[in-house]
Amino acid sequence: MDHVLRLKALLPALSKNNLDALVVTHMPNVRYLCGFTGSSGVLLVTPKGVTFFTDGRYTEQAAQQVKGAKVVTSKGPPVAGAAKLMARFRGALGFEGDHTTVSARQSLLNFFPTAVRLKAVQGIVESLRLLKDANELAQIRAAVNLGSELFRPAVEAIRPGIRESQVAAEIEYAARKSGAEKMSFETIVASGQRSALPHGVASSSPIAAKGFVILDYGVILHGYCSDMTRTVHVGRVPLRARQMYRSVLEAQEAAIAAVAPGVGVGKVDAAARSVLRKAKLDRYFTHSTGHGVGLEIHEQPRVARGETSILRPGMVITIEPGVYLPGTGGVRIEDMVVVTERGCEILTSTTKELIEI
């Protein structure tokens, strides 16, 4: 990954936002810009140079990983080291307002000299992260493929009476055995009536004797996330349940078909909702159709009603419509796709045929 090029690409954003410097504290953004994967660090970006500050725990790691920036090990908090370097600085210093708490902002005020004018900015680094380069796409593909391979052991673990948490444990154990760094988020295993909970994380409840089971999980590999959802059914599938599943699948396929460069994300969301509206299920679709994925599990763009982002080649998003009937159960089907020059490519390879267990 060319971190030097990424840092250069950031400089026009400083000028556009009337900034003389930018302090980057959100660790995924730090990693994107200079390669550091630790948990403590501050990146100070100016037109004249870039400096990375960390503490003594990461001296060797920073020396090995950081590219395009001078490394400084601070005795105190990394932000204090950045402030010390800028003791004579006069001008506007941007900070990541969408990732900075009130207390963290106060710390910036306390550490930096009064001559520094702090200015909150949003999405400066994230705008660069929107479009994945070839190396990033390769890492994402690997994470998606690993996640797809976990579907079989997940299905094999499901049987009536076993706890949802046990199924989640089998998925996560298989993930780590296959080389995953960790899960992208808390694994969702929701059975029976609990499948009507869009974020029904695995609980101590047993897998129901009959009904849908939603499996939503992802892995992190080389820092990049994957995300997929499949819904299976325990026992013979009743006609109404089969129709609901088919409607969700058709909605997902319609949304995927709408993905193309130049298309607004709202149109992709509308494609899914249109199918569910015809099936009289749209009021049970209670969340957005998708989101971006990369170094973080939820990135821009958000694929939802009212959103105005335009898709461009290199964006990676999820397509995950769902229907949730309270007291009955739910269905969600999710793939990751990458926007291409002519449309999109589905990255998730796992079957979407309804499986009976």
N, C-alpha and C positions, 0 to 999 in steps of 0.2 A: 504494500500500500504506500502511495506517495504522499506522506504527511507534509512534506515541504510544499507540494503543490496545493494541498488543502489549506495550509496556512496562508499562502499567497492569495488563494481565492477568497479568503475571508476579508482581506484588506479593503476592497471596494465597499463592503458593507459598513466598515467603520466610517469611511468618508460620507457615505449616503446618510448615515445616522448622526453626522456631525460629532463624531467621537475622535478623541486623540489617542485613546487606548481602550482596551476591553479586558476585563478580568473574567475568566471562565472558571466556574466552580462546579458546574454540573458534570459529574464524572463521566457519563457517556459521551458528552461533548468533548471533554478533555481527551478521552481515549481516541475519539474520531480524529482530533486535530494533531495529536502528537504520539499516540500509540501506548500511553501509559495505562495499565490495567489495574492498578492498585486502588485503594479506597480513600486516600488522602492526598490531595494535590490541588494546586491553583496554577492556571496558565495565564500569564500576562502577555497580551498581544499588543504591540505598537508597530507603527510603520517602520521604525528603526531596528526592531528586533523582537524576538519572542523568548520569554524566560519561563521555565517551569519550576515551581517551588513545591517541595514535599518535606516530610520529616525524616528523622533518622532511621525509621523502620524500613524505608524504601530506598535507601541510598544506592544499593547495588541494582535493585530492580529498575529504578529510574535510569541509571547509567546504561543499562542494557536495552531498555525499551524506548526511551524518549528520542524522537527524531525531529529535527528542525527547530529545536529550542535548546537554549542553555539551561543546564540543570543546577539548581541551588538547593542545598539541604538546609532547612531552617531548624534552629533549636526550639523555637516556639511554633505556634500554628503557622501553616504555610501562608495564610493571608497576611500575617504579620511580616513575613519576609518580603512579600510583594509590596506591602506598604512602605517598608524601609527603603526598598529600591527606588520608590517614587517620592522620596522625601522632598525633592526639589521640583517635582512635577507640577505644572500649572496647566490646567485644561479640563476637558470633559472625559470622565472615565465611565464607560458603560459597564453595567453588571446585568446578569441574567435575571430580570425581574420575574419571569415565570417559574424560576427555580429557587428563588431566594425568599426565605421566611422574614418576618418582621425582625426577629432577633438577629438573623444573619446580616440583614441590612444595617442594623444598629452596630454590629461588629465592624462592618466596613467603615461606617462613620467614625467609630472610635479609633480604628487603626490608621486610616489614611489622613494625611494633613488636610487642614481646612481649606487650603487652596484648591484642592481637588473637588471638582463638581461631579457628584455621582448622578448618573442618568440610567434609569431602568430601561432596558430594551428587551424585546421579545423575539424569539425565533431566528436570531441571526445565524447561529450555527446550524439549527435544525433545517433552515432553508437549503443549506448545502447538503445535508444528510438525506433530503428528499429523494434525490436521484442516486441510485446505487451504481457504483462502477463495476467493472468486470470481476475484480477480486471480491468485492462484497457479494455480488450475485453468486459467485462460486461458494462462498461460505454459507450463504443463506440456503442454497440448493442442498448442501451437505446436511444442514440442520433439518431441513424439511424431509429429506430422504430418511434420516435417522428416525424422525418422528413417525413417518409413515410405516417404518418397519416395526414399530411398537404396537401397531393395531392388532396384529395377530395374537401376541401374548396377552393383550388386554381382553380380547374376546375369549380366549381360552380360560382366563381367570374368572369370567362371569358365570355364576350359577346361583340359583335361588338360595337364599340364606346366608351367603358369604357377605361380610360387611363391605360397604362401599370403600371404606378406607383400605381394606385388604386388596381390592382391585387396584386402587391407586398405588399402593405399595408395590404391586407386581409391575405396573407400568414404570414406576420410578426406578425400581431395581434393575429392570431390563435396560432402561435408559443409561444408567451409570455403567452397567456392564458393557454397553456398546460405545462408551466413550463420551457421553454427554457431560458437560461441566456441571450443569444443574438443570432444573426445570425452569421454563420461561415464566411460570406463574403457578399458583396453587392448583393442583390437578383437580378437575371437576369430574366426579362420577355421581350421577343423579339418577335414581331408579324409581320406577312406578310413579306415584303422585309427585315425588320430589323432582322428577324430570320436568315439571312445570316451572321450576325455579331456574331462570336463565343463568344464574351464577351459583348453582347448587354444588358447592365444593364437597368433596368426598366426606361422608359422615360415618358415624358408627351404625347407621341404619343398615339392615340387611337388604340385599338385592331382592326385590319383590318377586313373587312366584310368577307374575305375568305383567307385561307392560314394557314401555320403552325404558331404555337406559342411555343417557347422554354421556359421552366420553369426550371431554375437551381438555387437551393438554398440549404442551410444547416443550422443546428442549433448547438449551443454549450450547452451541458448538463454536469454538473459536470466537466467542463473544457475540455471535449473532443468533437471534431467536427464530424459532418456528412456532406455528400455531395451527392446530387442526381440530375439527370436531366431527365425530361420527355418532350416529344414533342407531342402536340395535334394539331388538325386541326379544324379550323372554317369553317363550310360548308362541302358539300360533297367533298370527296377526289378524285381528278382526278387520272387517271391511272398512269401517270408519277410520281406524288407525292407519290402514294402508293408504287410504285416500289422503289423509293428512300428510303422511310422509311423502307421497307423490307430489302434493302441492308444494311442499317446502323444497323438494328437489327441483321442480320446475322453476320455482322462484329463484333458486340459486343459479340454475343454468341460464335463466334470462338475464340476471345481473352480470354474470360472467360474459355473456354474449355482448353486453353493452359496453364492456371495458375496451377502450381504445384511446390513443393519443388525441388530445383536443376535446375530449368528452368531459363534461362536468360531473363531479362525483355525485351530485344530486340526481342526475339522470340514471346513474347506476342503481342508486337506492330506489328510485321510482320504478325501475324495471322489476325489481323483486316485489315491491308492494303491489304493483298492478296485477301480478299473477295471484297473489294471496287475496286481493280484493275480489277477483272473479270467483275465487273459491270460498268467499265470505269468511276468510280467516285473518284478514289484515288487522283487525283490532286486537288480535292476539300476538302480533309481532311488535314487541315493546322496546326494541333497542335499534341501534344503527346497523346498517348492512355490513359495515367493515371498517378497517383502520389500517394504517401503515404499520410495517414491521421492519425492524433492523437491529441495531444495537439495543433497542428497547422493544418491549412487546407491544406497546401502544405508541405509535408515532403518527405524524401527519403523513398523508391527509386522512381526515375523518370522512368516511363514506356514509353520509346521512342526509336527511332532509334539511334544507336550509343552508347547507355547505356549498361554497362556491369555487372550491379548488378545481383546477383543470388538470386532468391526467396527462402525464408526459412519459415518454419511454424511459425506463429505468426505475420507475416507482414500483414498489412492492406493497401489495395490499391484501387483506383478507376479504373474502366474500362469504358471509355467514348469516343468512336469514334464518329465522326460527319462529315457531308457533308454540305457544304455551297455554294450555287449557287448565285453569285452576281446578284442583281436585281430580283431575284426570291424568294429565301427563303432557309432555312436550317433545318436540323434535327440533334439532338444529343440525345443519350440515355446513361445514366450513372447509374451504380450500384457501391456500395462498396462491396468488398469481402475480406475475411481473408484466407490466405494461411494455409492449414491444412497438416497433415502428408501424405495424399494421393492425395490431389488436392486443392480444395478451397471450401469455403462456401459462397454463395451469402447472404449478410446481408440485402440488400434492398428488401422489400417485395411488393412494388407497381407494379401493372400490367404494362406490356410493350405493350399491345395491342393498336393499333392506335385508339384513341378516336376522334369521330366527335362531334363537338359542334354546 
